[in-house]
Amino acid sequence: MFTSDDLVVYPAQGVGKIERVDSQVIGGVACEFYIVRIQANNVTLMVPVNNAAHVGLRRLTPADHAQAILDALRADTGKTIYTGQNWNRRFREYSDRLKSPDLAVVAGVLRELLLIGRGKELSFGERRLQEQAMSLVTGELAQVLDLSADAIRDELLEIYAPPALPEAASH
């Protein structure tokens, strides 16, 4: 059970704050809702209290786990990703994984897209997924580790940047 002012994570939306718990009568049945304001976009969600776990509403990742995720993102920059499956299948798989309540799963999508982007130009859909994954990962890591989301984002974009092309030999 969450209470007002608790920070929580709603899958595919990111970090939010429980503003209050409301009761409403819907179809003659009294229902309680968490009113959650998502920090990244100021959207307000109504999450039924009795359905919160089912939709993946959860507390922030513990700091030690968050640090391990950030360390893994920093360390896995040299891997290669097999992109043999067609883009539509990959897009659906990544979209599903971005809805995961587990931050490590979302960070895995981000890492894969960053690695794919090292070798080729990402499509519009891939870039959109990468931006969503980046926002979800950096938003929660920043909150838990007391860092700047922009600083984490900039660091990851820098360490996953495509290798510089060798300069043409001048004669």
N, C-alpha and C positions, 0 to 999 in steps of 0.2 A: 504494500500500500504506500502510495506517495502522498506527500502533503504539500501545501502551498510553499512556493519558493524552492522546491527541490529542482535540481537540474537533472534532466532526463534526455534520452536519445530516442527519437522516433525514426525507424528505418526509412531510408530514402529521403528523409527530410533534414535530419541532423539534430544538433543540440537544441533543446528548448527548456523553458522554465514553466513549471506548474504554477499558473497564476491563482487558481482556486479549484475547489471541487464543487460542482453544481449539481443540484437535483432538479430533474424535470419529469413531468408526467407525459409519457408517450404511449398512445393507444390504451390509456387507462392504467398503465404500469409505471410505477415510480422508478426512475433510472438515475444513477449517479454518473457524472462525467468529469474527467480531468479536463480542465481548460489549459491547453499547452500553447505557449507562444514560442515559435521557432525563431532562434536568434538570427540565423543567416538572412531570412527574408521577411521577418515580422508577421508571418502567417499565424493565425490562431486555429488550433485544431481542437475538436471535441472528441475525446477518446473515452468510450464507455469503460468505467472502472472494472466491470466484470469481464471485459474483453481485452484489457490492456496487455496482459501477457501474451495473448494469442496474436495480437498485431505486432508484437516485438518491442513494445515500450519498455525501456530498461534504464537502469542507473548508468552513469558514465563508467567507461572502462577504468579499472583500477590503475593507478599511476605506474606500477611496475610493469603491467601488461602493455600499457600505452608506450612506455619507454622501449620495451622490447619490439613493438611494432615499428616505432620510428627508427630504431637501430637496424632492424631488418630492411626497411626501405633504403636506408643509407648504404647498406652493405651489398644489396643484390643488384647493383647497377650494371654488372658485366654479363648477366645471364642473357641467353637468347631465347626467344619465344617462338614456338612453332605456330605459324598462322595458316596451316594447311586447310582448315575448315573454311567454309564460305563465310563471308562477312555477316550475312543475315543470321546464321546460327550463332556466331560469336556475339553479335549484338544482343540477341535474346538471352544468351547465357550471362553476359555481363549485366544486362538489365536486371535479371533475376538475382544475381549475386549482390547488386547494389542495394537490394531490399533486405539483405541479411541483417539480423540484429547483431552479428559479430563483426566488430571493427576490423579484425584481422582479415576477414573475407573481403570486405570492401577495400582494404589496403592492397590486397592481392590483385584486385581488378585495376586499381590505380597503377601498381607496379607494372602489370602486363601492358597496359596502354602506353605508359611512359617508355617501356622497352620497345614496343612496336614502333613508336614514334621516332626512335633513334634510327631506325632503318628505312623508314618510308614516311611520306607525308600522310598524316591521318585524314580520313574522310570527315565530312561534316558530322556525321553520326558518332564516329569515334571521338572526335574532339568534344562533342557535347557530353558523352559519357565520361570522358576524362575530366572535364570541368566539374561534373557532378560528383565523381569519386573524390577529386581533389578537395572540393568544398566539404564533403562529409568527413574525410580523414583529417584534414588540417583543422577544421572547426573543433572536432572532439579532442585531438591531440593538444591543440593550443589551450583549450579549457582545462584539461586534466594536468598538463605539464607546465601550466602558467607561462606559455610562450606566445609569440605573435603568430597567428595563422598565416599572415602574409610572409613572415620570415621563413616559416616551414615550407610554404609553397615555393618561394624563390629558391630556397636551398635545393629542394627536390628537382625543380625545373633545371637548375644549373648542373646538378650531378648526373641527371639523366639526359642532358643535352647531347645531340649527336656529336660524335667526335669531329674535331676540326679537320677540314680537308687539307692535305699537305699543299703548301704553296708551290706553284709552278716554279721550276728552276729558272732563274733568270740568266740570260746569256750575255 
